């Protein structure tokens, strides 16, 4: 099963790479992970909701303290309090921390480019020690939309579909972090 998954992932990467070379892809390389390198600390956040997956997000309330992230619905518990972007990416969330490698993809859309940051590792590496002593890979796929506001500020948005009493809510938390 692991070999099949690896082959499918490799095939997907090759297809994206060939499409990019031909200029037929919705993905492009306008930014790199190095543009976001550094240690970023929570400054503030906003909780967002939308009525459907295709509608725009609307701000519901602001969060001015990292403790406020703990009051969000459980489906948004991967909101970012701290992130270190280097060879190994470290993410601190309200109740847990994640360690993995990062990949950045630019997605072109009518509203403007979005940068998708994926943090993870090969499934065979889960639980193994990373190149940073004491840090063990513990996530195989965590996705954020990331944006550089200026040299000292980034935003990271985490989206989820929250279900409570059979009611779906399309929620997100957008965290503003400073160097």
N, C-alpha and C positions, 0 to 999 in steps of 0.2 A: 504494500500500500504506500509506504514512504517513497519508494522508487517511482511509483506512478505519479504521486504528487509532485515530486521533484521534476519529472519529465514535463508535466503539464505547466508548472511554473516557468521552467526554462523555455518551453515553446511560446508561452505568452510574452516573455521578455524579448525573444527573438522577433516575434510578430510586431511588437511595439517598436523595436529598434529598426526593423526594415521599413515600417510605415513612416517612421520619423525621417529616415534617409530619403525616402521618396517625397516627403512633404505632405503626405495624405493623412496624418494623424491629428487627433484632437489634443494630443499631448505635445509639449515642446520643452525646450531647455532654456527658459528665460532666467532661471535662478538656480543656484546650487545650494547644497546643505552648508557649505562654507559661509554663505551669506548670513546664516543664522547662528553661526558658531559662538559659543560663550555660555555663561551661566546667567539664567534669567530668573528673577524672583517676582512673585505675585505683588501687584500694586492695587488692582481692582478688577472687578468682573461685572458682567451683566447676564441675567438669566433671560433667555429668549424662548418664544414659542411661535409656532405657525400652525395654520389650520389643516394644511396638507403638505405632502412632500414637495410639491411644486410651487407653493406660495412663499412669499417672503417672510422672514422672521420679524417679529415685533418684540421690542424690549418690554419685559414685564416688571423687572425691578433690578436695582443695582446692588452689588456686594462690595463693601469697602474693606473687608477684613478676610484673611484666608479662612478663618473659623466659619465664616458665612457659607463657605462651600459645603460644609458638613450638613447644612440644613436643606440642601437641594434634594430632589427625589433620588432614590438609590440608583436609578438607571444612569445618573450623571455623576457617579462617584469617581470617574476618571478625569474630572476637571483638574487643571494643572495649578499647583501651588508653587512649584519650582521645576525647572528643566535645565539640564546641562547638555549642550549639544557639542559633542566631540566625536572621536572614533566610536566610543560607546555612549549611547544616550541614556541619561538617568532622568526619570520623571517621578516627582513626588506628587501624589494625589491626596485627597482628604484622609483615606484610610489605608493606603498602600503605596508602594514604590515599585517602579518597573525599570528593567534594564534590558537593553537590546541595541541592535544596530539600526541606523536610520536610512531612509530613502526619501527623496523629495521628487515629486512629479508636478509639473505645471499643467493645469487643466484649463484650456481656453474655453470661455463661455461668453455669452452676450453681455453679461454684466461686468466682465473683466477677468483677467487671469486669477486663478486660485491656486494655491500651493498646497498639495496634499502631502503631509508628513506621515510616513508609516514607520512604526517602531516595532522591531521584532527580531527573530532569529530563526534559523533552520530548526524544524521540530526535533531533530536529533541533538541539538545543542541545549534544549531546555534543561535547566538545572545544572549546567556545567559552568565553571568559572570563566569569566570574560578575561580580557587582557588587563583589566583593572583588578588588582588583587582584592579579594573580598566581595566582589560584585558578581553575582550569578545571573545568567540569562534566565528571565522568567516570563517573557511575553512573546507570543508568536505573531501577533498582528494587532496593533493599536493605531488608529487613524485619527489625525487632527488636521484641520485647515489652519495654516499658519500664514502670517502676513508680517512683513517688516514695516513698522510705522516710521521709525527713524533709526539712527545708529544705536540708540540706547533703549529702544522700545519695540516689542513685538506683541502680536495678539495670537492667541491659540484658541480655536473654537472646537469644542467636542459636542457632537450631536448624538441623540439617541431617541428611540421611540419608547416612551414610558407608558406602561399599562397599569391602570388602577381601576378595580371594579369593572373590568371589561371595557374601559374607556381608554382609547389611545390618545396620547399627547405627543406631538412632535416638538421635543424640547432641545435646547442647546445651552451651553454656557461658554461665553467668550471671555477669556482671561487676558488681561493686559499685564505684561511682565516687563520689568526693567533690568538692565545689566547691573 
